[in-house]
Amino acid sequence: MYYTYVLLSLKDSNFYTGYTSDIEKRVLSHNNGEVFSTKNRRPLELIYFEACLTPEDALHREKYLKSTYGKRYIKNRLKHFLLPGSITQG
């Protein structure tokens, strides 16, 4: 399986979207500061993921979720989670 995922930076409240074949290891890499694009945005929380059968499908989905329509999709999908005061920092 391949996973497209969205992380929420608890530092700046912005999203990071990516894809991987090992989601647990990848989230740990992000939070350990091993990923250049997110090392200054830690801590990060996994807030959404989708499973795909092929890396091509996961990459295609990642590109969509990074688009304007994809960002809107995530915000609508997680609207109750993303309400002000509903994100617990810890």
C-alpha angles and dihedrals in degrees: 000000000000124000134212109202143182123212125195118216108224087198100058103007092236127133129244117197126196145139134237145159093232110044098179093052092045094052089049090051090053093049093045090058094247094126113077096209094055106027093100093044099062140169097058128185125205104234103164141013140169128201120229131186098224135032089237091058091048092049091048090051091047091054091050093049089051091055124090091257092046093052089050089050092053093047091050093044092051100032094128093047093048096050113124110273094015095097112084115209116210 
